[in-house]
Amino acid sequence: FLRPITGNKLVDGLHTKLIKNGMAEAAKNNSNFHLWAHPHNFGKHKEANLDRLEDLLKYFNTLKNEFGMQSYTMKEMDDLCKAA
């Protein structure tokens, strides 16, 4: 879960690092990583939350280029699971 920014740089940095580590592990192992967020959580510290989201999206692009990581909607994942 992409928790909202708390304003505590240590806590927020560790949370971002945890997400990136999970994304990298999934990419390296051709596995799935589900990151979700609730839009209302972006209300407080809006700019910082959007900056972190942008950072995570850029990191996804790095993993996509390096490992072929893919992004799917929930509907696409459902279809993939049903087809398997």
C-alpha positions in Angstrom: 0.0 0.0 0.0 1.4 3.4 -1.0 0.9 5.1 2.3 0.6 8.9 2.4 3.6 11.0 3.1 3.9 11.6 6.9 6.3 14.5 6.8 8.9 12.4 8.6 11.7 12.1 6.1 13.2 8.9 7.7 9.8 7.1 7.8 8.8 8.3 4.3 12.2 7.3 2.9 12.1 3.8 4.4 8.6 3.3 3.0 9.7 4.3 -0.5 12.7 2.1 -0.2 10.6 -0.9 0.8 8.3 -0.4 -2.2 11.3 -0.1 -4.6 12.9 -3.2 -3.1 9.6 -5.1 -3.6 9.3 -3.9 -7.2 12.9 -4.9 -8.0 12.5 -8.3 -6.5 9.3 -8.9 -8.5 11.0 -7.6 -11.7 14.1 -9.8 -11.3 11.9 -12.9 -10.6 9.4 -12.2 -13.3 6.7 -12.0 -10.6 3.9 -9.7 -9.7 4.0 -6.6 -7.5 0.7 -4.9 -6.7 1.0 -1.3 -5.5 -2.2 0.4 -4.6 -3.2 3.7 -3.2 -6.3 5.6 -2.3 -6.5 9.0 -4.0 -7.8 10.7 -0.9 -4.5 9.9 0.8 -2.8 12.4 -1.5 -4.7 15.4 -0.1 -2.2 16.2 2.7 1.4 16.9 1.5 0.0 16.8 -2.0 3.2 17.8 -3.8 5.4 15.4 -1.8 2.9 12.5 -2.5 2.9 13.3 -6.2 6.7 13.6 -6.2 7.0 10.2 -4.7 4.5 8.7 -7.1 6.5 10.2 -10.0 9.7 8.7 -8.5 8.1 5.3 -8.3 6.8 5.5 -11.9 10.3 6.5 -13.1 11.7 3.5 -11.2 9.1 1.3 -12.8 10.4 2.5 -16.2 13.9 1.5 -15.2 12.8 -1.9 -14.2 10.8 -2.2 -17.4 13.9 -1.4 -19.5 16.2 -3.6 -17.5 14.0 -6.6 -16.8 10.9 -6.3 -19.0 8.6 -5.5 -16.1 5.0 -4.9 -17.2 2.1 -2.9 -15.9 -1.4 -4.2 -16.0 -4.8 -3.0 -15.0 -6.8 -5.1 -12.5 -9.0 -6.2 -15.4 -6.0 -7.3 -17.4 -4.6 -9.3 -14.4 -8.0 -10.9 -14.0 -8.0 -11.9 -17.6 -4.5 -13.3 -17.4 -5.3 -15.3 -14.3 -8.5 -16.7 -15.9 -6.5 -17.7 -19.0 -3.8 -19.5 -17.0 
